[in-house]
Amino acid sequence: MIVWINGAFGAGKTTTARELIELIPNSTLFDPEVIGGALTHLLPPKRLAEVGDFQDLPIWRRLVVDTAAAMLAELGGVLVVPMTLLRQEYRDEVFGGLAARRIPVRHVLLAPAETILRERIAGRAVPPDLPDGDLRVRHWSYDHIEPYRAALASWLTADAHPVDTSALTPYDTALRIADAVRTGDVPVCDIVQTPEPTAETVAAGVLLFDEQDRVLLVDPTYKAGWEFPGGVVEPGEAPARAGMREVTEETGITLDDVPALLVVDWESPVPPGFGGLRLLFDGGRLDTAAAQRLLLPGPELRDWRFVTEREAADLLPPVRYERLCWALRARERGAALYLEAGVPVG
């Protein structure tokens, strides 16, 4: 199990985590800051200069998941992780990766009043060997108060168990967290456990349309980015039937007829992904009554919306968007297309 301690920079996460491992039996501290420090030795300066935060590096997010999983495999017990996560898509990627490894996460938010937070930032200890460290660390913390406010307003408070630490010492905060974990007041994050592939996969997506011919996109809780309803085809399962099953599981809508194939797209392997075949089917048009019966969101999905082709460009990753565009062209022509990495072939 992981106890993830979130909060603004300067909220006292690491100090609280050190106290917490003394209160939870067989627990270990894992500070993802060490991953960022290691990357300064592993990546070229040019690549590091392209981002303002280590969290913006996909390799950082992957290594946090891989390292946490490796530590639990080696040590067992509980891993206490103090790390600020303010971008929901990064939370999805990290927590989804842990869920895929069958590692439950209990998410705690340290939430002092902003006046208290600013006082703590001002009094925060700074490593003496850090050049201009006093100004840099404090400016960094102050600059991230506004993103912290935005995260609180949009998703963070609902996702994590808040602990008001305004009047608490780190030890008292750790006591509250330990008790909340023990009693179950901090629940395991409700995120689908999708096993990571170990080889190429076949995935089937289904395009569903509203009466204005807008296409349905969904926002999974377990990975970053918007998607089409669908998922990985199980061994021995027909791809179209897999798409129908996923539509029912994710949306509550049962398709009476086997959907028509629109595109077959071969996705090339890009480490750490294995690639494989991606199929899109035409699930047809939903009338207003059917659209209103959508059961989203749920454990797998955070949100959904019907969008135009142009609106989809702002939500879907580029390759997925290209796949959608060609699927819409195939729907107009009434003939399926074969793609390789989103580009028609033949």
Disulfide bonds with the S-S distance in Angstrom:
none
